[in-house]
């Protein structure tokens, strides 16, 4: 008979089956493999169509800033796995993530004239060609933006921008876009060497009239399909013109071509959301 004490504990540990039933339950012990097989049988589609978790990486040579920036990125992108590294080589050697979707390289104030920064971008382009690489810099320099795009970066974010703007830019880039700061494009005033280049080439651009028409619509952010409709040509023809424009301007992508064209023409322009692919 119960004494009235420890009734809660007695209820919590009250046996649910008899001793004989317990013996029957453990006559045949299932191995861990059996249990896993049973789980898969119960839910045969489990883990088959599981979407890999998006991942991103931060490369920053300074531990003092690498930690805080990493925490900001983790809070801004809670659905992504984040790994941090001091160098590009360290990132490639880590086993935490295999293929990051987005790689942020903080080059600090060194600029793209720094050998380390250029080498990092080149190595990432060679070893992680499918990753979107973003340059985070303490400088907001026109030449640096141009160099970053030339070396395969999909975006250039100055560290002076607000956090929300930086996060929005990263989301845009991870979705396939290319981002450059408006301030850099506003500073595309002609330089002396640009003046000489424009004197050598009509209009500053060595393009055919048809290519100039396509470039003008590219500067408006229009995709190939709308360009073809407006210029009354086949979309495949537009793709050929776009490839020729990129080649003649030495541009890595459509946004880079617009950037170079604005610089040669000495005109101000806001950045536009252009499709990341040529065609």
C-alpha positions, -999 to 999 in steps of 0.1 A, spaced: 0 0 0 12 35 -8 23 57 21 12 88 3 48 100 -1 66 104 -35 34 98 -53 46 118 -83 78 97 -86 58 65 -81 34 75 -109 63 85 -133 80 51 -128 49 29 -127 56 -1 -150 35 -1 -182 39 -39 -189 43 -70 -168 77 -88 -163 66 -116 -187 57 -91 -213 91 -74 -209 108 -107 -215 88 -113 -246 97 -78 -259 134 -85 -258 135 -120 -271 148 -108 -304 169 -77 -303 170 -55 -335 203 -42 -347 208 -5 -356 208 -15 -393 174 -32 -388 161 -1 -372 173 21 -400 158 -3 -426 125 -2 -408 126 36 -407 132 37 -445 105 12 -451 80 33 -431 90 64 -451 107 53 -483 109 89 -497 126 103 -466 159 119 -474 156 110 -511 144 144 -522 160 163 -494 173 197 -506 209 204 -497 212 232 -472 225 264 -489 259 273 -477 280 305 -477 316 313 -468 335 343 -455 372 349 -462 387 375 -440 424 375 -430 418 393 -397 403 373 -369 391 404 -351 366 412 -378 360 377 -392 340 367 -361 317 397 -359 310 397 -397 304 360 -396 278 365 -368 261 392 -389 259 369 -419 246 340 -398 218 362 -384 209 376 -418 209 342 -435 197 317 -408 188 291 -434 224 289 -447 254 271 -432 283 294 -428 320 287 -427 348 312 -421 384 311 -432 414 334 -432 425 326 -467 411 311 -499 434 281 -495 421 275 -460 385 275 -472 392 250 -500 409 227 -475 381 227 -449 356 199 -448 328 218 -432 312 227 -466 320 213 -500 304 237 -524 294 271 -511 268 289 -530 281 323 -520 316 334 -510 323 368 -495 359 379 -497 368 409 -474 398 425 -490 398 454 -465 415 486 -478 441 468 -499 421 470 -531 424 448 -561 459 461 -567 469 437 -539 483 404 -551 465 385 -524 431 398 -534 436 391 -571 450 356 -564 421 348 -542 395 357 -568 414 338 -595 416 307 -573 379 309 -564 370 312 -601 391 282 -609 382 259 -580 346 270 -573 333 282 -606 296 277 -596 299 299 -565 289 335 -566 319 355 -553 314 389 -537 341 414 -528 336 433 -496 360 463 -495 367 494 -474 372 513 -506 345 525 -530 368 529 -560 359 527 -596 390 509 -607 385 483 -579 349 476 -590 361 471 -626 390 448 -615 366 428 -593 342 422 -622 371 414 -645 383 387 -621 350 370 -620 333 386 -590 295 388 -591 293 418 -568 313 446 -551 300 459 -517 317 488 -499 319 483 -462 305 518 -457 270 508 -468 242 500 -443 239 464 -432 204 460 -448 217 472 -481 246 448 -480 223 419 -470 199 428 -499 228 429 -523 239 395 -511 205 380 -516 203 395 -551 237 381 -560 228 346 -546 197 347 -568 218 351 -599 222 389 -602 252 411 -603 256 441 -579 278 472 -582 275 503 -560 257 533 -575 284 557 -561 310 539 -582 289 543 -614 283 580 -606 320 585 -606 325 573 -642 336 608 -653 360 606 -682 397 603 -674 424 617 -697 432 582 -711 395 577 -717 394 610 -737 422 596 -760 404 563 -763 372 581 -774 391 602 -800 404 569 -815 370 553 -816 337 570 -828 315 575 -798 341 560 -776 328 525 -785 341 503 -813 307 488 -820 285 484 -850 252 505 -852 232 473 -844 255 465 -814 251 500 -802 213 496 -803 215 464 -783 239 480 -758 215 509 -753 188 484 -743 212 465 -721 218 497 -702 180 499 -696 182 464 -680 162 447 -707 166 409 -713 173 393 -747 137 385 -754 125 421 -750 155 434 -769 147 411 -798 111 422 -798 119 459 -797 146 457 -824 126 432 -846 153 405 -846 156 369 -835 166 363 -799 195 341 -812 208 372 -831 206 393 -799 228 367 -781 254 370 -809 254 408 -806 257 405 -768 287 382 -770 304 406 -795 297 435 -772 313 417 -742 343 407 -763 349 442 -777 345 459 -743 365 432 -725 336 427 -702 330 396 -680 292 399 -681 263 422 -691 265 444 -660 303 448 -666 296 458 -702 272 485 -691 297 496 -665 325 499 -691 302 516 -716 291 542 -691 327 549 -682 338 553 -719 308 576 -726 314 596 -694 278 593 -684 262 588 -650 240 558 -645 224 539 -617 231 502 -614 204 480 -631 193 445 -623 205 426 -654 202 389 -660 234 371 -649 236 349 -680 244 361 -715 216 342 -732 
